[in-house]
Amino acid sequence: MKKSAKYDEEELEILQAWEAGTLKPVSDMSKQAKAHRAAADATFKKDQRLNIRISSRDLKNLKARALEEGVPYQTFAASLLHKFVGGHLENLR
């Protein structure tokens, strides 16, 4: 298995289990898949608008970072906010 900084501990554990062939199917797969789809839909539903004013410098830097990530800057900003409020943003710099 190739280790990468792109994976967290849980993802590495799943990858190791996959490569070892020790993963087992869940019972009632269609019910599980439906529940996960519903959770994903609820998580990514964009039903509210947020308008903010930021400095030109911050917007320029935000756009530059978004370009590095290969995503539109508004998508990048929304992703940062989502990670922050979910407690998943480790490094604020």
C-alpha positions as CSV (number, residue, x, y, z in Angstrom):
1,M,0.0,0.0,0.0
2,K,1.2,3.4,-0.9
3,K,1.0,5.9,2.0
4,S,0.0,9.4,1.3
5,A,-0.7,12.6,3.2
6,K,-4.0,12.7,1.4
7,Y,-5.5,10.0,3.7
8,D,-6.4,10.4,7.4
9,E,-6.2,7.5,9.8
10,E,-9.7,6.2,9.2
11,E,-9.2,6.3,5.4
12,L,-5.9,4.4,5.7
13,E,-7.5,1.7,7.9
14,I,-10.2,1.3,5.2
15,L,-7.6,1.1,2.5
16,Q,-5.6,-1.5,4.4
17,A,-8.7,-3.6,4.9
18,W,-9.6,-3.3,1.2
19,E,-6.2,-4.4,0.1
20,A,-6.1,-7.2,2.6
21,G,-9.5,-8.5,1.4
22,T,-11.0,-8.3,4.9
23,L,-13.9,-6.0,4.2
24,K,-17.3,-7.7,4.6
25,P,-20.6,-6.6,2.9
26,V,-23.2,-5.0,5.1
27,S,-26.7,-6.5,5.4
28,D,-29.5,-4.8,3.6
29,M,-27.2,-2.9,1.2
30,S,-30.0,-1.0,-0.5
31,K,-31.3,0.4,2.8
32,Q,-27.8,1.4,3.8
33,A,-27.1,3.0,0.5
34,K,-30.4,4.9,0.6
35,A,-29.6,6.2,4.1
36,H,-26.2,7.4,3.1
37,R,-27.5,9.1,-0.1
38,A,-30.1,11.0,2.1
39,A,-27.4,12.1,4.5
40,A,-25.2,13.3,1.7
41,D,-28.1,15.2,0.1
42,A,-28.9,16.9,3.4
43,T,-25.2,17.7,3.9
44,F,-24.6,19.3,0.6
45,K,-27.9,21.0,0.0
46,K,-27.2,24.7,-0.5
47,D,-30.4,26.4,0.5
48,Q,-29.0,29.6,2.2
49,R,-27.1,32.6,0.9
50,L,-24.3,34.3,2.7
51,N,-23.0,37.8,1.6
52,I,-19.8,39.1,3.3
53,R,-17.4,41.9,2.7
54,I,-13.7,41.1,2.8
55,S,-10.6,43.0,1.9
56,S,-9.3,43.0,-1.6
57,R,-6.1,41.4,-0.4
58,D,-8.0,38.5,1.3
59,L,-10.1,37.9,-1.8
60,K,-7.1,37.9,-4.1
61,N,-5.4,35.3,-1.8
62,L,-8.6,33.3,-1.6
63,K,-8.8,33.2,-5.4
64,A,-5.1,32.2,-5.7
65,R,-5.5,29.3,-3.2
66,A,-8.7,28.2,-5.0
67,L,-6.8,28.2,-8.3
68,E,-4.1,26.0,-6.7
69,E,-6.8,23.6,-5.6
70,G,-8.5,23.6,-9.0
71,V,-11.9,24.8,-7.8
72,P,-13.9,28.0,-8.2
73,Y,-13.2,30.4,-5.3
74,Q,-16.8,30.5,-4.0
75,T,-16.8,26.7,-3.8
76,F,-13.4,26.8,-2.0
77,A,-14.7,29.4,0.4
78,A,-17.9,27.3,1.1
79,S,-15.7,24.3,1.7
80,L,-13.5,26.1,4.2
81,L,-16.5,27.3,6.1
82,H,-18.0,23.8,6.1
83,K,-14.8,22.3,7.4
84,F,-14.4,25.0,10.0
85,V,-17.9,24.7,11.5
86,G,-17.6,20.9,11.4
87,G,-14.4,21.0,13.4
88,H,-12.3,19.5,10.6
89,L,-10.1,22.5,9.8
90,E,-6.9,21.8,11.6
91,N,-4.6,24.6,10.3
92,L,-5.9,28.1,10.0
93,R,-2.9,29.3,8.1
